[in-house]
Amino acid sequence: MNKTKLIVGMLVTLSMFALSACSGKLPYPSGTSMGEGTLGDVTNNTAPNNNPGNPYPLTSSVISGDVSGTGKVEQYYVFNAGPGKVTMTVDMQTKSGTMIDYDFYIYDTKWNKLTGFFDVLGNSVTKRTVKEINQKKERKLFLKIVAKPSWGSGSFRVRLEGAVKLSKN
């Protein structure tokens, strides 16, 4: 009975927001700006690889994209980091009448999760999440980005800062 009330309440809320139709993009947290593009576009306009066995070398500290449709998209990047602190700042947004599952994780070469998070954003939400890891020495790391829209559209931006060494190609 409680699940039914929750689902009905969510549907009513989604319907109200859909009817009020948001024009344009929602604002991001103060001091941020989001890039334009399609899911997975890197600022140097090179398409990433969606094969974890062959990740794309990260040549920019910022990855941003727009998310739409209903298909799950996974993108993999490789970069070197350390010694020192690596900070991953993720800005996510959904538009009115939207539900998107986001995953952002950093792994070592044995695919052990070092940091990251899973989040579900619905209906006109803007959110920032910051994760940090400390590396004792330089080593290869992998960044995995997953966006799975149930419906609607949104966008994201990932910024890696600190002891990050980008590829030159």
C-alpha positions, -999 to 999 in steps of 0.1 A, spaced: 0 0 0 28 25 9 46 17 -24 15 25 -43 11 59 -26 48 66 -32 45 58 -69 13 77 -74 29 107 -56 60 106 -78 38 104 -110 17 134 -98 49 154 -91 64 144 -125 32 154 -143 31 188 -125 67 195 -135 62 183 -171 31 206 -174 51 236 -161 77 229 -188 111 244 -181 125 266 -209 162 262 -216 188 246 -194 187 247 -156 214 267 -139 244 248 -125 258 253 -90 274 287 -85 307 291 -102 302 263 -128 297 262 -165 287 232 -184 300 222 -218 278 214 -248 281 182 -268 269 146 -268 274 120 -242 311 113 -238 324 141 -260 358 153 -246 366 189 -249 392 181 -276 363 166 -297 377 131 -298 352 103 -292 359 81 -262 359 43 -263 331 23 -247 352 -8 -244 368 -12 -209 396 -33 -224 406 -4 -247 398 29 -229 404 62 -245 435 82 -233 423 112 -213 437 143 -230 415 169 -212 408 173 -175 371 180 -183 346 156 -199 311 169 -205 280 158 -224 243 159 -229 222 128 -221 190 119 -238 169 89 -249 166 56 -231 198 37 -240 225 30 -215 259 45 -224 292 35 -209 325 54 -216 360 45 -204 390 66 -201 426 60 -190 450 84 -173 480 85 -150 477 100 -115 500 105 -85 517 110 -63 493 132 -45 456 140 -43 432 135 -72 399 153 -71 369 143 -92 342 170 -93 309 159 -111 281 183 -119 249 166 -131 215 180 -142 182 167 -153 155 186 -171 118 187 -163 101 153 -165 134 134 -165 149 104 -147 186 95 -152 209 70 -134 245 83 -133 277 63 -124 311 79 -121 340 57 -108 378 57 -108 394 22 -108 430 9 -106 444 -15 -132 429 -45 -114 394 -28 -116 393 -22 -79 371 8 -72 391 36 -57 363 62 -55 331 71 -72 294 71 -68 260 61 -82 232 86 -82 196 88 -96 184 123 -105 149 130 -114 128 160 -125 147 192 -128 176 185 -104 211 200 -104 237 184 -82 274 185 -76 294 156 -60 331 158 -52 353 127 -45 390 125 -36 417 99 -36 453 101 -25 479 83 -46 512 73 -30 529 69 -63 522 75 -100 500 48 -115 475 42 -143 438 47 -134 405 43 -153 375 66 -153 341 50 -160 311 71 -169 277 56 -172 244 74 -179 212 56 -182 182 78 -189 148 62 -181 132 91 -199 140 127 -207 173 144 -209 201 161 -189 238 168 -189 270 162 -169 305 175 -164 334 156 -149 365 176 -139 397 158 -127 421 180 -108 453 176 -87 479 149 -94 464 140 -128 487 135 -158 469 137 -191 478 120 -223 494 141 -250 477 123 -280 
